[in-house]
Amino acid sequence: MNRLAHHQGIHKFFMTLGLALYFSKPVIKHLVHLVDALTTKGCSGTLTDVRYWSFHPNHRTTLSHFFTKSPWNEEKLLEKLQEWVLRQIERLAKRTNQPLFLSIDDTICQKTKPSSRATHAIQGCDWHFSHSDHQLVWGHSLVWLMVHTFTQAFPFAFRLYDKTSGRSKIDLAIEMLSSLKGKRAQPVYVLVDSWYPSQALIEACLKQGFHVIAMLKTNRILYPKGIAIQAKEFARYIEPNDTRLVTVGNERYRVYRYEGALNGLDDAVVLLAWKADQPMTPDHLHVILSTDRELSDEDILRYYAQRWTIECFFRQAKDQLKLDGYRVRHVRAVKRYWVVVLLACVYSIAESQQDISSGLELLRSRKGHSVVEFIYDAAKQDIPIDVIKKQLHVA
């Protein structure tokens, strides 16, 4: 029977990653079908849907076994994917003379809390505080790392946050950053929100030659003229004529630049910023740290704005690639599912050379053409219509 052309496209990308050296043909076949299903509009992420949308020839239990018991190495898959991503992004940064950004943030894959009588609950779930929902939700909490320039972004690594392990989200972030060894031609900036810029994370970044640009909580202690004071208290003494107007994108900010010590750092830049159309009160204050003192106010704010990339990724990965759609229960199966979502995401970005949405649009269009061509070719070969229907799961 004919092969679907869009499956051959996915297979070709896998060969570019060098997966044939490490994975058997059956494993690669499963991965092709999984990437096909996850990039298809309408797929929910359940194994039934994965089988249906990717025209998988085997029973759903084969996929369940693939995630739960099959002896393939998901860490090796992630490693090959990361090598490829770093090559692409570093080449682009060097060619266009852009800095390299590493954004870190966490997200929750929400699940339904099982009843106390449930015999097979999803492993690794717990109660986590959701900042978007402003309440505790049940599910998996994931810390993600993205690598990007101004023009191209790829998800790179993730860690499951387990409260019982004794390791904090900051520990997981440091672990992911430490995997990016080696000297880089372009400057590297780690972008984090106000939950991450601890002394341990900043020191780990500086040790690797990375700078940090981070939002700080407004109660962070600064030392103007050697006097310890919270940023929000210090901000009360700042008059409009002490600030300068800075434009970033479509927004204008009033910015006061502080250079000096803060807890855990002897010398850094801290910007105290307010949107130009808002009053200069503590409620509207933004406090942004940069360990790179050479950067201008504009560049610090412009670079930090790139952290929005990871927020967009979370939304798109959940809405369009079903990052939280799994129903597999074993913790290893869940992690394998996330690795496959990461693979599908990188593939869609690689094919379009743009972003996830553009990539998915391209892949979905390509799949539509592929199915029509498949039916046309099969009809020309006088293959019975029942056989075609069976392969396309419409029998």
Secondary structure, DSSP 4 states (H G I P E B T S, - for coil): -PPPHHHHHHHHHHHHHTGGGTS-HHHHHHHHHHHHHHTSTT--SSHHHHHHHTT-SS-HHHHHHHHHT----HHHHHHHHHHHHHHHHHHHHHHHT--EEEEEEEEEEE-PPPPTT-SSPPTT-EEEEETTTTEEEEEEEEEEEEEE-SS-EEEEEEEEE-GGGT--HHHHHHHHHHTS-S--SS-EEEEE-TTS--HHHHHHHHHTT-EEEEEE-TT-EE-GGG--EEHHHHHTT--GGGSEEEEETTEEEEEEEEEEEETTEEEEEEEEEEETTS--SGGG-EEEEES-TTS-HHHHHHHHHTTHHHHHHHHHHHHTT-TT-----SHHHHHHHHHHHHHHHHHHHHHHTS-HHHHHHHHHHHHHHHHHHHHHHHHHTT--HHHHHHHTT--
